[in-house]
Amino acid sequence: MQIAGKLNVIIREQCLRDVGQLEQDLVFGDAGTKELINFFRTQLGVSRENKLRLLMIYAAINPEKFESDKGTKMM
């Protein structure tokens, strides 16, 4: 019971449900650039590591968005 409670606190504090949902939406094409940028602006509790992972997923799915100066703007 105590372990489950601690896990729930971590999930809530790090916004892991929202991160997981956005990951799924990115992979299946239900989310794009606007949703990713909006997530970064609004979800301040998300760790840098999770933000980087989301950005890497986005880059893997949309490599053309990172060509030339487009990639620099995104970073």
Phi and psi in radians as a Rosetta constraint file:
Dihedral C 1 N 2 CA 2 C 2 CIRCULARHARMONIC -1.172 0.35
Dihedral N 2 CA 2 C 2 N 3 CIRCULARHARMONIC -0.698 0.35
Dihedral C 2 N 3 CA 3 C 3 CIRCULARHARMONIC -1.139 0.35
Dihedral N 3 CA 3 C 3 N 4 CIRCULARHARMONIC -0.764 0.35
Dihedral C 3 N 4 CA 4 C 4 CIRCULARHARMONIC -1.073 0.35
Dihedral N 4 CA 4 C 4 N 5 CIRCULARHARMONIC -0.677 0.35
Dihedral C 4 N 5 CA 5 C 5 CIRCULARHARMONIC -1.121 0.35
Dihedral N 5 CA 5 C 5 N 6 CIRCULARHARMONIC -0.743 0.35
Dihedral C 5 N 6 CA 6 C 6 CIRCULARHARMONIC -1.144 0.35
Dihedral N 6 CA 6 C 6 N 7 CIRCULARHARMONIC -0.698 0.35
Dihedral C 6 N 7 CA 7 C 7 CIRCULARHARMONIC -1.103 0.35
Dihedral N 7 CA 7 C 7 N 8 CIRCULARHARMONIC -0.718 0.35
Dihedral C 7 N 8 CA 8 C 8 CIRCULARHARMONIC -1.093 0.35
Dihedral N 8 CA 8 C 8 N 9 CIRCULARHARMONIC -0.660 0.35
Dihedral C 8 N 9 CA 9 C 9 CIRCULARHARMONIC -1.116 0.35
Dihedral N 9 CA 9 C 9 N 10 CIRCULARHARMONIC -0.785 0.35
Dihedral C 9 N 10 CA 10 C 10 CIRCULARHARMONIC -1.099 0.35
Dihedral N 10 CA 10 C 10 N 11 CIRCULARHARMONIC -0.785 0.35
Dihedral C 10 N 11 CA 11 C 11 CIRCULARHARMONIC -1.030 0.35
Dihedral N 11 CA 11 C 11 N 12 CIRCULARHARMONIC -0.754 0.35
Dihedral C 11 N 12 CA 12 C 12 CIRCULARHARMONIC -1.207 0.35
Dihedral N 12 CA 12 C 12 N 13 CIRCULARHARMONIC -0.829 0.35
Dihedral C 12 N 13 CA 13 C 13 CIRCULARHARMONIC -1.119 0.35
Dihedral N 13 CA 13 C 13 N 14 CIRCULARHARMONIC -0.651 0.35
Dihedral C 13 N 14 CA 14 C 14 CIRCULARHARMONIC -1.667 0.35
Dihedral N 14 CA 14 C 14 N 15 CIRCULARHARMONIC 0.116 0.35
Dihedral C 14 N 15 CA 15 C 15 CIRCULARHARMONIC 0.973 0.35
Dihedral N 15 CA 15 C 15 N 16 CIRCULARHARMONIC 0.675 0.35
Dihedral C 15 N 16 CA 16 C 16 CIRCULARHARMONIC -1.181 0.35
Dihedral N 16 CA 16 C 16 N 17 CIRCULARHARMONIC -0.510 0.35
Dihedral C 16 N 17 CA 17 C 17 CIRCULARHARMONIC -1.132 0.35
Dihedral N 17 CA 17 C 17 N 18 CIRCULARHARMONIC -0.746 0.35
Dihedral C 17 N 18 CA 18 C 18 CIRCULARHARMONIC -1.186 0.35
Dihedral N 18 CA 18 C 18 N 19 CIRCULARHARMONIC -0.694 0.35
Dihedral C 18 N 19 CA 19 C 19 CIRCULARHARMONIC -1.078 0.35
Dihedral N 19 CA 19 C 19 N 20 CIRCULARHARMONIC -0.820 0.35
Dihedral C 19 N 20 CA 20 C 20 CIRCULARHARMONIC -1.078 0.35
Dihedral N 20 CA 20 C 20 N 21 CIRCULARHARMONIC -0.703 0.35
Dihedral C 20 N 21 CA 21 C 21 CIRCULARHARMONIC -1.143 0.35
Dihedral N 21 CA 21 C 21 N 22 CIRCULARHARMONIC -0.752 0.35
Dihedral C 21 N 22 CA 22 C 22 CIRCULARHARMONIC -1.160 0.35
Dihedral N 22 CA 22 C 22 N 23 CIRCULARHARMONIC -0.694 0.35
Dihedral C 22 N 23 CA 23 C 23 CIRCULARHARMONIC -0.980 0.35
Dihedral N 23 CA 23 C 23 N 24 CIRCULARHARMONIC -0.849 0.35
Dihedral C 23 N 24 CA 24 C 24 CIRCULARHARMONIC -1.092 0.35
Dihedral N 24 CA 24 C 24 N 25 CIRCULARHARMONIC -0.765 0.35
Dihedral C 24 N 25 CA 25 C 25 CIRCULARHARMONIC -1.118 0.35
Dihedral N 25 CA 25 C 25 N 26 CIRCULARHARMONIC -0.670 0.35
Dihedral C 25 N 26 CA 26 C 26 CIRCULARHARMONIC -1.124 0.35
Dihedral N 26 CA 26 C 26 N 27 CIRCULARHARMONIC -0.823 0.35
Dihedral C 26 N 27 CA 27 C 27 CIRCULARHARMONIC -1.115 0.35
Dihedral N 27 CA 27 C 27 N 28 CIRCULARHARMONIC -0.693 0.35
Dihedral C 27 N 28 CA 28 C 28 CIRCULARHARMONIC -1.574 0.35
Dihedral N 28 CA 28 C 28 N 29 CIRCULARHARMONIC 0.047 0.35
Dihedral C 28 N 29 CA 29 C 29 CIRCULARHARMONIC 1.436 0.35
Dihedral N 29 CA 29 C 29 N 30 CIRCULARHARMONIC 0.195 0.35
Dihedral C 29 N 30 CA 30 C 30 CIRCULARHARMONIC -1.477 0.35
Dihedral N 30 CA 30 C 30 N 31 CIRCULARHARMONIC -0.174 0.35
Dihedral C 30 N 31 CA 31 C 31 CIRCULARHARMONIC -2.312 0.35
Dihedral N 31 CA 31 C 31 N 32 CIRCULARHARMONIC 2.675 0.35
Dihedral C 31 N 32 CA 32 C 32 CIRCULARHARMONIC -2.405 0.35
Dihedral N 32 CA 32 C 32 N 33 CIRCULARHARMONIC -2.678 0.35
Dihedral C 32 N 33 CA 33 C 33 CIRCULARHARMONIC -1.023 0.35
Dihedral N 33 CA 33 C 33 N 34 CIRCULARHARMONIC -0.819 0.35
Dihedral C 33 N 34 CA 34 C 34 CIRCULARHARMONIC -1.062 0.35
Dihedral N 34 CA 34 C 34 N 35 CIRCULARHARMONIC -0.755 0.35
Dihedral C 34 N 35 CA 35 C 35 CIRCULARHARMONIC -1.168 0.35
Dihedral N 35 CA 35 C 35 N 36 CIRCULARHARMONIC -0.677 0.35
Dihedral C 35 N 36 CA 36 C 36 CIRCULARHARMONIC -1.137 0.35
Dihedral N 36 CA 36 C 36 N 37 CIRCULARHARMONIC -0.830 0.35
Dihedral C 36 N 37 CA 37 C 37 CIRCULARHARMONIC -1.120 0.35
Dihedral N 37 CA 37 C 37 N 38 CIRCULARHARMONIC -0.743 0.35
Dihedral C 37 N 38 CA 38 C 38 CIRCULARHARMONIC -1.078 0.35
Dihedral N 38 CA 38 C 38 N 39 CIRCULARHARMONIC -0.706 0.35
Dihedral C 38 N 39 CA 39 C 39 CIRCULARHARMONIC -1.072 0.35
Dihedral N 39 CA 39 C 39 N 40 CIRCULARHARMONIC -0.792 0.35
Dihedral C 39 N 40 CA 40 C 40 CIRCULARHARMONIC -1.089 0.35
Dihedral N 40 CA 40 C 40 N 41 CIRCULARHARMONIC -0.620 0.35
Dihedral C 40 N 41 CA 41 C 41 CIRCULARHARMONIC -1.323 0.35
Dihedral N 41 CA 41 C 41 N 42 CIRCULARHARMONIC -0.577 0.35
Dihedral C 41 N 42 CA 42 C 42 CIRCULARHARMONIC -1.709 0.35
Dihedral N 42 CA 42 C 42 N 43 CIRCULARHARMONIC -0.508 0.35
Dihedral C 42 N 43 CA 43 C 43 CIRCULARHARMONIC -1.684 0.35
Dihedral N 43 CA 43 C 43 N 44 CIRCULARHARMONIC 1.451 0.35
Dihedral C 43 N 44 CA 44 C 44 CIRCULARHARMONIC -1.340 0.35
Dihedral N 44 CA 44 C 44 N 45 CIRCULARHARMONIC -0.286 0.35
Dihedral C 44 N 45 CA 45 C 45 CIRCULARHARMONIC -1.457 0.35
Dihedral N 45 CA 45 C 45 N 46 CIRCULARHARMONIC -0.061 0.35
Dihedral C 45 N 46 CA 46 C 46 CIRCULARHARMONIC -1.388 0.35
Dihedral N 46 CA 46 C 46 N 47 CIRCULARHARMONIC 2.351 0.35
Dihedral C 46 N 47 CA 47 C 47 CIRCULARHARMONIC -1.222 0.35
Dihedral N 47 CA 47 C 47 N 48 CIRCULARHARMONIC 2.802 0.35
Dihedral C 47 N 48 CA 48 C 48 CIRCULARHARMONIC -1.063 0.35
Dihedral N 48 CA 48 C 48 N 49 CIRCULARHARMONIC -0.662 0.35
Dihedral C 48 N 49 CA 49 C 49 CIRCULARHARMONIC -1.085 0.35
Dihedral N 49 CA 49 C 49 N 50 CIRCULARHARMONIC -0.748 0.35
Dihedral C 49 N 50 CA 50 C 50 CIRCULARHARMONIC -1.202 0.35
Dihedral N 50 CA 50 C 50 N 51 CIRCULARHARMONIC -0.661 0.35
Dihedral C 50 N 51 CA 51 C 51 CIRCULARHARMONIC -1.123 0.35
Dihedral N 51 CA 51 C 51 N 52 CIRCULARHARMONIC -0.719 0.35
Dihedral C 51 N 52 CA 52 C 52 CIRCULARHARMONIC -1.117 0.35
Dihedral N 52 CA 52 C 52 N 53 CIRCULARHARMONIC -0.730 0.35
Dihedral C 52 N 53 CA 53 C 53 CIRCULARHARMONIC -1.074 0.35
Dihedral N 53 CA 53 C 53 N 54 CIRCULARHARMONIC -0.734 0.35
Dihedral C 53 N 54 CA 54 C 54 CIRCULARHARMONIC -1.095 0.35
Dihedral N 54 CA 54 C 54 N 55 CIRCULARHARMONIC -0.723 0.35
Dihedral C 54 N 55 CA 55 C 55 CIRCULARHARMONIC -1.148 0.35
Dihedral N 55 CA 55 C 55 N 56 CIRCULARHARMONIC -0.672 0.35
Dihedral C 55 N 56 CA 56 C 56 CIRCULARHARMONIC -1.168 0.35
Dihedral N 56 CA 56 C 56 N 57 CIRCULARHARMONIC -0.670 0.35
Dihedral C 56 N 57 CA 57 C 57 CIRCULARHARMONIC -1.087 0.35
Dihedral N 57 CA 57 C 57 N 58 CIRCULARHARMONIC -0.799 0.35
Dihedral C 57 N 58 CA 58 C 58 CIRCULARHARMONIC -1.059 0.35
Dihedral N 58 CA 58 C 58 N 59 CIRCULARHARMONIC -0.735 0.35
Dihedral C 58 N 59 CA 59 C 59 CIRCULARHARMONIC -1.156 0.35
Dihedral N 59 CA 59 C 59 N 60 CIRCULARHARMONIC -0.650 0.35
Dihedral C 59 N 60 CA 60 C 60 CIRCULARHARMONIC -1.179 0.35
Dihedral N 60 CA 60 C 60 N 61 CIRCULARHARMONIC -0.592 0.35
Dihedral C 60 N 61 CA 61 C 61 CIRCULARHARMONIC -1.452 0.35
Dihedral N 61 CA 61 C 61 N 62 CIRCULARHARMONIC -0.571 0.35
Dihedral C 61 N 62 CA 62 C 62 CIRCULARHARMONIC -2.201 0.35
Dihedral N 62 CA 62 C 62 N 63 CIRCULARHARMONIC 1.134 0.35
Dihedral C 62 N 63 CA 63 C 63 CIRCULARHARMONIC -1.091 0.35
Dihedral N 63 CA 63 C 63 N 64 CIRCULARHARMONIC -0.477 0.35
Dihedral C 63 N 64 CA 64 C 64 CIRCULARHARMONIC -1.143 0.35
Dihedral N 64 CA 64 C 64 N 65 CIRCULARHARMONIC -0.387 0.35
Dihedral C 64 N 65 CA 65 C 65 CIRCULARHARMONIC -1.275 0.35
Dihedral N 65 CA 65 C 65 N 66 CIRCULARHARMONIC -0.202 0.35
Dihedral C 65 N 66 CA 66 C 66 CIRCULARHARMONIC -1.952 0.35
Dihedral N 66 CA 66 C 66 N 67 CIRCULARHARMONIC 0.263 0.35
Dihedral C 66 N 67 CA 67 C 67 CIRCULARHARMONIC -1.449 0.35
Dihedral N 67 CA 67 C 67 N 68 CIRCULARHARMONIC 2.550 0.35
Dihedral C 67 N 68 CA 68 C 68 CIRCULARHARMONIC 0.883 0.35
Dihedral N 68 CA 68 C 68 N 69 CIRCULARHARMONIC -2.291 0.35
Dihedral C 68 N 69 CA 69 C 69 CIRCULARHARMONIC -1.383 0.35
Dihedral N 69 CA 69 C 69 N 70 CIRCULARHARMONIC -0.207 0.35
Dihedral C 69 N 70 CA 70 C 70 CIRCULARHARMONIC -1.083 0.35
Dihedral N 70 CA 70 C 70 N 71 CIRCULARHARMONIC -0.714 0.35
Dihedral C 70 N 71 CA 71 C 71 CIRCULARHARMONIC -1.137 0.35
Dihedral N 71 CA 71 C 71 N 72 CIRCULARHARMONIC -0.698 0.35
Dihedral C 71 N 72 CA 72 C 72 CIRCULARHARMONIC -1.115 0.35
Dihedral N 72 CA 72 C 72 N 73 CIRCULARHARMONIC -0.724 0.35
Dihedral C 72 N 73 CA 73 C 73 CIRCULARHARMONIC -1.110 0.35
Dihedral N 73 CA 73 C 73 N 74 CIRCULARHARMONIC -0.693 0.35
Dihedral C 73 N 74 CA 74 C 74 CIRCULARHARMONIC -1.147 0.35
Dihedral N 74 CA 74 C 74 N 75 CIRCULARHARMONIC -0.708 0.35
